Amino acid sequence: MGPVAATFQEVISERIELDLLVVGPSLERPHYTVVTSGMSALPMSPPADHAECRFAELVIALPLDWPLLDPERLADETHYWPLRWLKTLARFPHEFGTWLWFHHSVPNGDPPRPFAPGTSLCAGFLLDPLLLPPEACRLDGARDGEELHLFAPVAIHADELDLKLREGADALELRLRRAGATELVDPARPSVAAPGSDRSLAEG
């Protein structure tokens, strides 16, 4: 991905030591890339028919104007929430004895609450990263001889989560991809489940 420009390192941790590695922008990827380091320190607990799905890490991207390296501004939850949510998701399978994988979704509470003031995004939907080369998203034999997968928890709206539960993960992914949604965080992204959005996407 590139050289690590900064590390958000945990001082006190439970179960796993979870750090966030920040890769700076480049000509190829003009945004910040933030990847978890530590989620795969322990195996997750998938069902028996998915026993090979035990190791994963997560990645998001943040725009160039995000105050990622400004501690004072980053203390504002309006700016910090993507990092907080990334860490929450990475800890989730270890705290609850479960697993997180492709097409899984995790809401921010029940009912889902917006991540922060200024956005209505309120859940994470795990997809394959689109802003990284495919070879960066799979590590063979990285843990106990098993493949480690890198997933992108795309932030979604409550009605998009409802669409996924109603029509399936493939339907939501298709709409998101048609709308150009990636792991690049956009707090103001309009919902692809809004009335008329499917028609406008088809016309586009």
Secondary structure, 3 states (H helix, E strand, C coil): CCCEEEEECCCCCCCCCCEEEEECCCCCCCCEEEEEECHHHCCCCCCHHHCCCCCEEEEEEECCCCCCCCHHHHCCHHHHHHHHHHHHHHHHHHHHCCCCCCCCEEECCCCCCCCCCCCCCCEEEEECCCCCCHHHCEEEEEECCEEEEEEEEEEECHHHHHHHHHHCHHHHHHHHHHCCCCCECCCCCCCCCCCCHHHHHHHC
